[in-house]
Amino acid sequence: MNKGKIIQIMGPVVDVAFPDELPAIKEALEVQLDGKRLVMEVSQHIGNNCVRCIMLATSDGLCKDMEAVSYTHLTLPTKLE
């Protein structure tokens, strides 16, 4: 698990800084807020050990310096059988 800190929130767009290795594009990051798991997807490496993410739900309640954890690539089914 790779841990980073939120450095900026602009509506559904969240920038996260990582001290070491950056998560891959399309990788999911998780933030815990009041017992809820909020998920965002890495969409861009923006330099200076930072990534730009898109929230998959509301960003209400998020604040600077919250911990974000990289845990997996997002996969979605493309066809129901």
Order of alpha helices (4+ residues) and beta strands (2+ residues): beta-beta-beta-beta-beta-beta
